[in-house]
Amino acid sequence: MNLDEVDNIVRTARRAMRLGRIGFSVQQVNCIHDHHEVIYYECLARLNLDGAVITAGEFLPALEASGYAPELDLHLELSLRMVVEECIRVARMQRFIVELLQHRKPCDAL
């Protein structure tokens, strides 16, 4: 990869971060002895560019070589925090609805 290619990839990836076009995909890692046993999950960066999904292996080396990998790390950390916070919010709302329905009194008018 020459310097122009690295520069182009870095510009594209940084622009994608600003536009919210870099996200992540969660992938499970299974035990080699028992394929049904999940050992852990990996969070893998993905760049969505004009409908095409580009894996981290295609853009991360350029970011690392140019010193911008920490910017990607921060972007992904903030994105993941937002997803977790939204999951917590939804879970709380679901719990609230269940509790509300459990304590509801029958309506005589129906």
C-alpha positions in Angstrom: 0.0 0.0 0.0 1.5 3.3 -1.0 1.2 6.6 0.8 -1.5 8.0 -1.4 -3.6 4.9 -0.8 -3.0 5.1 3.0 -3.9 8.8 2.9 -7.1 8.1 0.9 -8.2 5.3 3.3 -7.5 7.5 6.4 -9.5 10.4 4.9 -12.4 8.1 4.0 -12.4 6.4 7.5 -12.2 9.7 9.4 -15.0 11.2 7.2 -17.1 8.0 7.9 -16.6 8.5 11.6 -17.8 12.1 11.4 -20.9 11.0 9.5 -21.6 8.0 11.7 -20.8 5.5 9.0 -18.4 3.4 11.1 -20.1 1.0 13.4 -19.5 -2.4 14.7 -20.6 -6.0 14.4 -20.7 -8.4 17.3 -19.4 -11.8 16.5 -19.3 -14.8 18.8 -16.2 -16.9 19.2 -17.0 -20.6 19.8 -14.9 -23.4 21.5 -13.1 -25.5 18.9 -14.1 -28.7 20.8 -17.7 -27.8 21.2 -19.0 -25.5 18.5 -22.2 -24.8 20.5 -20.2 -23.3 23.4 -19.6 -19.6 23.1 -16.4 -18.5 24.7 -16.7 -14.8 24.2 -17.9 -12.1 21.8 -15.8 -9.8 19.6 -16.8 -6.3 18.6 -15.5 -5.8 15.1 -15.4 -2.4 13.3 -17.2 -2.0 10.1 -17.2 1.0 7.7 -20.4 1.5 5.6 -19.5 3.3 2.4 -22.2 3.8 -0.2 -23.9 0.6 0.8 -20.8 -1.5 0.8 -19.5 -2.8 4.2 -15.8 -2.6 4.6 -14.1 -4.7 7.3 -11.6 -3.3 9.7 -8.9 -5.4 8.1 -9.3 -3.2 5.0 -9.0 0.1 6.7 -7.4 -0.4 10.2 -3.8 -0.9 9.0 -3.9 2.5 7.3 -5.3 4.1 10.5 -2.7 2.4 12.6 0.1 3.5 10.3 -1.0 7.1 10.4 -1.6 7.3 14.1 -5.4 7.6 13.9 -6.3 4.2 15.4 -7.0 5.8 18.8 -9.6 8.0 17.2 -11.4 4.9 15.9 -11.1 3.3 19.3 -12.8 6.3 20.9 -15.5 6.4 18.2 -16.3 2.8 18.7 -16.3 3.1 22.5 -18.7 6.0 22.4 -20.9 4.1 19.9 -21.0 1.0 22.0 -21.8 3.1 25.1 -24.8 4.6 23.3 -26.0 1.1 22.3 -25.7 -0.2 25.9 -27.4 2.9 27.3 -30.3 2.4 24.8 -30.6 -1.3 25.7 -30.8 -0.3 29.4 -33.4 2.3 28.7 -35.5 -0.1 26.7 -35.2 -2.8 29.5 -36.3 -0.3 32.1 -39.2 0.7 30.0 -40.2 -2.9 29.5 -39.9 -3.6 33.2 -42.1 -0.5 33.9 -44.8 -1.7 31.5 -44.8 -5.2 33.1 -45.1 -3.8 36.6 -47.8 -1.4 35.4 -49.8 -4.2 33.9 -49.4 -6.4 36.9 -50.9 -3.8 39.2 -53.7 -2.7 36.8 -57.2 -3.0 38.2 -59.9 -4.5 36.0 -62.1 -1.9 34.4 -65.8 -2.5 35.1 -66.8 -0.4 32.1 -65.4 -2.9 29.6 
